[in-house]
Amino acid sequence: MADPAEREWDELMRSSLAGDDAAYRRLLARLTPSIRASVRRGLSRAGAPAAEVEDIVQETLLAIHLRRASWDPGLPLAPWVAAITRYKLVDSLRRRGRRGEVSIEPLVETLSAPAEERAAAHDVARALATLSPRQRSVVEALAVAGVTITEAARRLSMSEGAVRVALHRGLAALSARYSKEEDR
């Protein structure tokens, strides 16, 4: 059974749907701290800045407002709110391109292919030269030297999260440049 706070949310939402504006304001005031905590945890897990919390909370509250008529009063409100919160968090992370981990397997296979190794080495060096020094160091350590994220973080005096972010951004930049060259 739901805890007392969640049962109160259910009653406030039912009253709100029946036209009680004061109940709706109380509901939003009681939901906001829970939504904020959930968003903060999600951003932390994704390695995204906490500065984005309030934007996502506001988007979530707006979505709840716009979709409140779709809530089934026979079901608990908490899972419905949690789902909207999760979707808004994921939408925000996608818009900003934040990812917790990036697979480098396709790049490793390409870089280790035996055919025309010298030409490939030259192409790799040329591509890496287009990256910022930080991104270049990370991509070289992980994709070329084959060290782990933990080892790269130690060698480069960076956090593992910073290594992942630099790797993701470096690979995205290389991918964008490669796509532009293919379009020519």
N, C-alpha and C positions, 0 to 999 in steps of 0.2 A: 504494500500500500504506500502511496505517496506520503511524503512528510507534510507536516502542517503548513509550511510555507507554500508548497506546491498545490495543496488543496485550496489554499487561499487564492493562489493565482487562478485556478480553475473557476472559483466563484466570482472573482473580480472580472474575468473575461466574460463569463455568462452575463453578469450584470451590465457590462459594457455593451455587449451585443444587444441587450434589451433596451439600450438607450441611456444608461447611467454614465454621464461624462466624468463625474467625480471618481467613479470606480475605475474608469479607464486610465485616468491620470495616476491613481494609486497603483494600478497594475504596472504601468510603464516605470514608475519610480521603483517598484519592488523588483522588476525584471532586470533593470539596467545594471546593478552590481554583479548579478550572475552572468549576464552576457559579457560584461567587461572582463571578468575573471576568465571566462572561457576563451575569449579572443586573445587575451594576454598570453595564456598558456599556448594557444595555437601558434601565435607569432613567435614565441620563444622556441618552440619545437622546430619551426621552419627557419630559424636563424634570421628572422625579419626584425626590423627595428620596432620597438615598443611605441614609437611616436605615431604609428598608424592605428593604434587601438581605438581612439575616439572616432575616427572616420568610419571604421568598420562597425562600431557600436551604433553610430547614427544610421548607417545603411541598414543594419539589422532592424532597428526600431522602425524605420520607414517601411521596410518589407513586412514587418508584423502588422503595421497599421494598414497597409494596402491589401494584405491578404487575410485580415482577421475574419472576414466572413467565410473563409474556406475552412476554418478550424471546426472540427466536429466536437460539439459540446459533450458528447458521450465519451470522449477520450481525454486523457490527461493533457494539459497544456504544455508541460515541461518538455516532453520529447519533440513536440511540434516546434517550440521555440529553439531547442537545441539544434534541430535540423536546419532551420533558417539561419541560425548563427554560423553553423558549420559551412553552409553553402556560401554565405557572404564572405567568410574568411577565405575559403578556397578561391572564390572569384577575385578577391583582392590580391591574393598571392599570385594568381595567374596573370592578372593585369600588370603586375610589377615584375613578373618574370622570376620570382623567387622560387627556388627549388632546394630542397634539403640535400639531395645527392644527384650527381650527374654521372652516368656511365661513360667511361672512357674506352670501353672495349673496342668499339668500331675504330677509333683513332689508333689504338695500340696495334691492331691488325694491319691497318694501312701503313703505319710507320715501320712495322717489322717485315713487310713484304720483301722478299729477296730480289725481285726483278728490278733491274736498273737502280741498284742501291745508291750509287753516287748521285745520280740525277734526283732520286727521291730525297736524299740527304740535303741536297742543294735546295730543293723545293720546300722542304721542311724548314730549313734555316731561314729562307726568304719569308715564309709565312709567319714564323715565330718573330721575325724582326719587325713585323707590323704591330705586334702587341705591346702593351705597356710593359715596363721592366718587371713589375710584380706579376702580371699575368704570364709573361714569358717564363719567368723563373718557376712558377707553379706548373705550367704545362710541360716544360722541359723535365722537371723532377718526376712528375707523375706519368706522363705519356712517353717520354723518351727514355729516361733513366729507369722507369718502372718502380719507383719507390712507393710506399704506402702513403696515405694521407697523413697518418701520424708521423711518419719519418720526415715527410716533406715539411710539415708544420715545425718539427724540431729543427731541421736544417735551416729553414728560412726565418726562424724566430717569429712564427705566426701562430694564431690559434687554428685548430682544425676547421672551425667554421669559416674563418677567413680564407683558408686554403680552398675549401669547397666553393666559396663565392668567387674567388679569383679564377679557379678552374672553369666554373660554369661560364663566367663572363668571357674568359679567353676563348673557350671553345665556341661560344656563340659568335664572337667576333670573327673567328676563323671561318665558321660556317657561313656567315653573312658574306664575307669576302669571296669564299669559294663559290657561293651561289651567283654572285655578281659576275665572276669570271666565266662561269658556265653559260650565263645569259648572253655573253658577247659573241 
